Amino acid sequence: MNLRDYRILNLAVIDYVVTFVFVLILHSYMWFYADISNKTKRTYLQYIISLLYIFISILGLATILHFFFGIKSVFSKYLGFND
């Protein structure tokens, strides 16, 4: 079984999993050690929205880094970076 065979939006599922684990660790650190006074007023919805925002941002950053370092991927090809 090759983990790169299964794709969602032409990105391997393993890429999403690794990115999500990294984002979950980063987001949890930022969420629990935030320097604010009203931590108790934050909601579960705010947690989910900020987690998704960071996840999408990291995927975008990875796409840009692939472009800068010349790493060719199918997703970069669809964006027009591999010309």
Rosetta blueprint (number, residue, H / E / L):
1 M L
2 N L
3 L L
4 R L
5 D L
6 Y L
7 R E
8 I E
9 L L
10 N L
11 L E
12 A E
13 V H
14 I H
15 D H
16 Y H
17 V H
18 V H
19 T H
20 F H
21 V H
22 F H
23 V H
24 L H
25 I H
26 L H
27 H H
28 S H
29 Y H
30 M H
31 W H
32 F H
33 Y L
34 A L
35 D L
36 I L
37 S L
38 N L
39 K H
40 T H
41 K H
42 R L
43 T L
44 Y H
45 L H
46 Q H
47 Y H
48 I H
49 I H
50 S H
51 L H
52 L H
53 Y H
54 I H
55 F H
56 I H
57 S H
58 I H
59 L H
60 G H
61 L H
62 A H
63 T H
64 I H
65 L H
66 H H
67 F H
68 F H
69 F L
70 G L
71 I L
72 K L
73 S L
74 V H
75 F H
76 S H
77 K H
78 Y H
79 L H
80 G L
81 F L
82 N L
83 D L
